[in-house]
């Protein structure tokens, strides 16, 4: 589990938010990935960089911060690095943020 300040920092960047948006529906945005099923295995960092029109090292830095925040998981397979959203961590963060800013919701 990452600390909350790292999570806040991870979301304070439009490219990182866009990475999370793209990874929400990987088959829609990365259907051209042939090395592995993007829904099941994740999306190659190179394709993420291409989608954002940024250099691969820049994409890697954004992805590393999202990984440190626990918002994505990263796995290597052969020479490729694949990323997937960590839905449980995202839901946990949203619940925490809602409670911090709005108070506990009675239900």
Secondary structure as UniProt FT lines:
FT   HELIX           4..10
FT   HELIX           14..24
FT   HELIX           26..29
FT   TURN            31..32
FT   HELIX           38..41
FT   STRAND          43..44
FT   HELIX           45..52
FT   HELIX           56..68
FT   TURN            69..70
FT   STRAND          72..77
FT   TURN            78..79
FT   STRAND          80..85
FT   HELIX           87..102
//
